[in-house]
Amino acid sequence: MDNVGIVVESLDAAISFFAELGLQLEGRATIEGEWAGRVTGLRDQRVEIAMMRTPDGHSRLELSRFLTPPVVADHRNAPVNALGYLRVMFTVEDIDETLARLRKCGAQLVGEVVEYKDAYRLCYIRGPEGLLIGLAQELG
């Protein structure tokens, strides 16, 4: 897998949030032109993107803010049992410390932090713009 794409309204807020999770900004660019519209089927698109790499260097997030055409659907407040792509889960070293940092960025806990079979502590949070993010701390 090369990357996971997330469409946001505020690119700066999303970059700050994911940087707090340890992702590193690789670069920002505006994508437009006939070739881009042919790939997505949106034709006259103009999109500002930011590519962020995970701390282990194996995965990336592509954050996109559509300038044109306008966004047509909003799934940010969909419950965890909604159909389709839902969330991205990150491994963290200390879930409590990570939650404390992310709450300063506006993150809200969904449900509670739970322990799974003495192997993981897990939780979901709502990040910037209501994005659903999973956190997993490996135990032991």
Buried (B, 14 or more C-beta within 10 A) or exposed (E): EEEEEBBBEEBEBBBBBBEBBBBEBEEBEEBBEEEBBEEEEBEEBBBBBBBBBBBEEEBBBBBBBBEEEEEEEEBBEBEEEEEEEBBBBBBBEEBEEBBEBBEEBBBEBBEEBEEEEEEBBBBBBBBBBEBBBBBBBEEE
